[in-house]
Amino acid sequence: MPYSVILHITGETAVLGEVDELPKPTDNIIVVSNPRQRDGKDLHYIDNNVTKVIWPLAKVGFIEILEDTGEEKIIGFVRS
């Protein structure tokens, strides 16, 4: 299941994208699919045809994991 994430890269704008799995403590890189700005625009330093980018985790300040909007919320109690 891919995760939607926001990467906060040192000295750059935040990058929105998808990852197949979250990085483990032993990982040195993160592979991001469909990298773009948070507003959906292209990143000025990445070519338009690029679909995946590998970033070294040393350049990443922190990673935000976004909630999956495809899942439905479970309602516990319903009154009629």
N, CA and C atoms as a LAMMPS dump frame, in Angstrom:
ITEM: TIMESTEP
0
ITEM: NUMBER OF ATOMS
240
ITEM: BOX BOUNDS ff ff ff
-5.0000000000000000e+02 5.0000000000000000e+02
-5.0000000000000000e+02 5.0000000000000000e+02
-5.0000000000000000e+02 5.0000000000000000e+02
ITEM: ATOMS id mol type element x y z
1 1 1 N 0.846 -1.169 0
2 1 2 C 0 0 0
3 1 3 C 0.897 1.24 0
4 2 1 N 0.791 2.066 -1.013
5 2 2 C 1.617 3.278 -1.029
6 2 3 C 1.136 4.303 -0.006
7 3 1 N 2.085 5.069 0.491
8 3 2 C 1.806 6.134 1.45
9 3 3 C 2.016 7.475 0.764
10 4 1 N 1.142 8.428 1.014
11 4 2 C 1.353 9.801 0.567
12 4 3 C 2.142 10.51 1.653
13 5 1 N 3.246 11.16 1.248
14 5 2 C 4.119 11.794 2.218
15 5 3 C 4.505 13.195 1.752
16 6 1 N 4.918 14.016 2.711
17 6 2 C 5.515 15.31 2.417
18 6 3 C 6.931 15.258 2.975
19 7 1 N 7.915 15.403 2.075
20 7 2 C 9.32 15.433 2.484
21 7 3 C 9.737 16.884 2.692
22 8 1 N 10.355 17.163 3.798
23 8 2 C 10.889 18.494 4.057
24 8 3 C 12.399 18.408 3.873
25 9 1 N 12.838 18.835 2.691
26 9 2 C 14.234 18.727 2.301
27 9 3 C 14.944 20.019 2.678
28 10 1 N 16.121 19.89 3.269
29 10 2 C 16.897 21.029 3.721
30 10 3 C 17.198 21.975 2.562
31 11 1 N 16.787 23.237 2.699
32 11 2 C 17.074 24.267 1.715
33 11 3 C 16.187 24.249 0.484
34 12 1 N 15.176 23.41 0.429
35 12 2 C 14.282 23.318 -0.733
36 12 3 C 12.831 23.41 -0.274
37 13 1 N 11.935 23.537 -1.249
38 13 2 C 10.508 23.505 -0.934
39 13 3 C 10.107 22.084 -0.558
40 14 1 N 9.054 21.963 0.214
41 14 2 C 8.551 20.644 0.598
42 14 3 C 8.072 19.898 -0.646
43 15 1 N 8.242 18.577 -0.63
44 15 2 C 7.907 17.729 -1.775
45 15 3 C 6.803 16.768 -1.373
46 16 1 N 5.738 16.764 -2.146
47 16 2 C 4.64 15.825 -1.958
48 16 3 C 4.845 14.669 -2.918
49 17 1 N 4.616 13.441 -2.466
50 17 2 C 4.77 12.279 -3.33
51 17 3 C 4.278 11.027 -2.641
52 18 1 N 4.494 9.909 -3.291
53 18 2 C 4.079 8.634 -2.751
54 18 3 C 5.299 7.731 -2.596
55 19 1 N 5.291 6.923 -1.532
56 19 2 C 6.333 5.928 -1.315
57 19 3 C 5.657 4.578 -1.109
58 20 1 N 6.313 3.519 -1.585
59 20 2 C 5.75 2.176 -1.426
60 20 3 C 5.849 1.689 0.012
61 21 1 N 6.94 2.063 0.676
62 21 2 C 7.085 1.715 2.084
63 21 3 C 7.838 2.824 2.798
64 22 1 N 7.586 2.941 4.078
65 22 2 C 8.235 3.977 4.869
66 22 3 C 9.681 3.573 5.138
67 23 1 N 10.582 4.554 5.229
68 23 2 C 11.988 4.219 5.451
69 23 3 C 12.209 3.57 6.818
70 24 1 N 13.126 2.625 6.836
71 24 2 C 13.503 1.952 8.072
72 24 3 C 14.68 2.701 8.699
73 25 1 N 14.955 2.491 9.963
74 25 2 C 16.079 3.191 10.598
75 25 3 C 17.434 2.926 9.929
76 26 1 N 17.561 1.81 9.234
77 26 2 C 18.832 1.471 8.584
78 26 3 C 18.941 2.002 7.155
79 27 1 N 17.866 2.576 6.599
80 27 2 C 17.875 3.074 5.221
81 27 3 C 18.676 4.368 5.103
82 28 1 N 19.29 4.55 3.933
83 28 2 C 20.04 5.766 3.632
84 28 3 C 19.342 6.632 2.591
85 29 1 N 18.373 6.045 1.878
86 29 2 C 17.679 6.751 0.798
87 29 3 C 16.177 6.552 0.942
88 30 1 N 15.438 7.404 0.224
89 30 2 C 13.988 7.237 0.11
90 30 3 C 13.627 7.426 -1.361
91 31 1 N 12.794 6.52 -1.888
92 31 2 C 12.355 6.575 -3.281
93 31 3 C 10.937 7.144 -3.305
94 32 1 N 10.765 8.274 -3.99
95 32 2 C 9.48 8.961 -4.035
96 32 3 C 8.937 8.932 -5.456
97 33 1 N 7.692 8.483 -5.608
98 33 2 C 7.019 8.476 -6.909
99 33 3 C 6.192 9.745 -7.061
100 34 1 N 6.086 10.236 -8.284
101 34 2 C 5.288 11.423 -8.62
102 34 3 C 5.623 12.625 -7.744
103 35 1 N 6.897 13.019 -7.66
104 35 2 C 7.243 14.175 -6.827
105 35 3 C 6.674 15.464 -7.398
106 36 1 N 6.154 16.311 -6.508
107 36 2 C 5.552 17.585 -6.913
108 36 3 C 5.51 18.499 -5.7
109 37 1 N 5.209 19.765 -5.939
110 37 2 C 5.027 20.689 -4.825
111 37 3 C 3.724 20.352 -4.119
112 38 1 N 3.541 20.886 -2.936
113 38 2 C 2.325 20.609 -2.17
114 38 3 C 1.067 21.086 -2.871
115 39 1 N 1.184 22.1 -3.725
116 39 2 C 0.017 22.581 -4.467
117 39 3 C -0.167 21.852 -5.798
118 40 1 N 0.63 20.814 -6.056
119 40 2 C 0.481 20.005 -7.265
120 40 3 C 1.334 20.452 -8.437
121 41 1 N 2.013 21.584 -8.323
122 41 2 C 2.842 22.085 -9.415
123 41 3 C 4.146 21.291 -9.501
124 42 1 N 4.783 21.338 -10.684
125 42 2 C 6.054 20.655 -10.89
126 42 3 C 7.154 21.317 -10.061
127 43 1 N 8.147 20.506 -9.699
128 43 2 C 9.327 21.032 -9.027
129 43 3 C 10.273 21.59 -10.073
130 44 1 N 10.784 22.787 -9.87
131 44 2 C 11.593 23.449 -10.889
132 44 3 C 12.919 22.742 -11.159
133 45 1 N 13.423 21.947 -10.237
134 45 2 C 14.719 21.299 -10.399
135 45 3 C 14.618 19.838 -10.854
136 46 1 N 13.412 19.383 -11.185
137 46 2 C 13.215 18.016 -11.677
138 46 3 C 12.566 18.086 -13.049
139 47 1 N 13.053 17.282 -13.982
140 47 2 C 12.523 17.245 -15.344
141 47 3 C 11.062 16.799 -15.335
142 48 1 N 10.284 17.259 -16.299
143 48 2 C 8.848 16.956 -16.371
144 48 3 C 8.554 15.471 -16.565
145 49 1 N 9.461 14.714 -17.195
146 49 2 C 9.217 13.3 -17.491
147 49 3 C 9.584 12.366 -16.346
148 50 1 N 10.131 12.87 -15.273
149 50 2 C 10.575 12.039 -14.155
150 50 3 C 9.37 11.545 -13.355
151 51 1 N 9.358 10.238 -13.061
152 51 2 C 8.26 9.669 -12.272
153 51 3 C 8.705 9.223 -10.883
154 52 1 N 10.011 8.968 -10.697
155 52 2 C 10.549 8.574 -9.39
156 52 3 C 11.853 9.297 -9.139
157 53 1 N 12.066 9.668 -7.875
158 53 2 C 13.302 10.331 -7.472
159 53 3 C 13.824 9.637 -6.218
160 54 1 N 15.143 9.498 -6.146
161 54 2 C 15.793 8.932 -4.963
162 54 3 C 16.484 10.069 -4.226
163 55 1 N 16.094 10.292 -2.967
164 55 2 C 16.719 11.317 -2.144
165 55 3 C 17.506 10.658 -1.025
166 56 1 N 18.683 11.189 -0.712
167 56 2 C 19.395 10.693 0.479
168 56 3 C 18.684 11.2 1.734
169 57 1 N 18.485 10.328 2.687
170 57 2 C 17.783 10.723 3.911
171 57 3 C 18.568 11.762 4.705
172 58 1 N 19.863 11.894 4.445
173 58 2 C 20.661 12.913 5.126
174 58 3 C 20.199 14.324 4.757
175 59 1 N 19.568 14.493 3.595
176 59 2 C 19.068 15.797 3.145
177 59 3 C 17.645 16.076 3.624
178 60 1 N 16.974 15.067 4.171
179 60 2 C 15.573 15.199 4.587
180 60 3 C 15.515 15.571 6.058
181 61 1 N 14.867 16.706 6.352
182 61 2 C 14.713 17.142 7.738
183 61 3 C 13.715 16.268 8.484
184 62 1 N 12.537 16.101 7.897
185 62 2 C 11.526 15.206 8.456
186 62 3 C 10.522 14.857 7.377
187 63 1 N 9.703 13.835 7.657
188 63 2 C 8.721 13.316 6.709
189 63 3 C 7.352 13.337 7.374
190 64 1 N 6.38 13.925 6.684
191 64 2 C 4.993 13.878 7.152
192 64 3 C 4.266 12.786 6.383
193 65 1 N 3.491 11.974 7.076
194 65 2 C 2.707 10.92 6.45
195 65 3 C 1.26 11.368 6.444
196 66 1 N 0.68 11.463 5.246
197 66 2 C -0.683 11.96 5.115
198 66 3 C -1.693 10.839 5.303
199 67 1 N -2.848 11.208 5.798
200 67 2 C -3.942 10.258 6.005
201 67 3 C -4.448 9.766 4.664
202 68 1 N -4.745 8.489 4.591
203 68 2 C -5.282 7.905 3.363
204 68 3 C -6.745 8.304 3.241
205 69 1 N -7.071 9.089 2.211
206 69 2 C -8.443 9.56 2.041
207 69 3 C -9.321 8.522 1.366
208 70 1 N -8.732 7.452 0.868
209 70 2 C -9.501 6.424 0.188
210 70 3 C -10.266 5.522 1.147
211 71 1 N -9.797 5.449 2.384
212 71 2 C -10.475 4.598 3.359
213 71 3 C -11.675 5.332 3.938
214 72 1 N -12.732 4.583 4.153
215 72 2 C -13.923 5.178 4.744
216 72 3 C -13.811 5.145 6.261
217 73 1 N -14.346 6.151 6.898
218 73 2 C -14.376 6.189 8.358
219 73 3 C -15.477 5.247 8.856
220 74 1 N -15.191 4.553 9.934
221 74 2 C -16.182 3.645 10.52
222 74 3 C -16.993 4.418 11.535
223 75 1 N -18.293 4.339 11.394
224 75 2 C -19.202 5.004 12.328
225 75 3 C -19.635 3.965 13.342
226 76 1 N -19.427 4.28 14.629
227 76 2 C -19.706 3.317 15.683
228 76 3 C -21.17 3.195 16.035
229 77 1 N -21.856 4.297 16.232
230 77 2 C -23.241 4.283 16.651
231 77 3 C -24.093 5.102 15.695
232 78 1 N -25.22 4.555 15.33
233 78 2 C -26.149 5.258 14.447
234 78 3 C -27.515 5.228 15.115
235 79 1 N -28.111 6.39 15.263
236 79 2 C -29.466 6.459 15.841
237 79 3 C -30.463 6.696 14.733
238 80 1 N -31.623 6.105 14.88
239 80 2 C -32.648 6.318 13.852
240 80 3 C -33.79 7.15 14.385
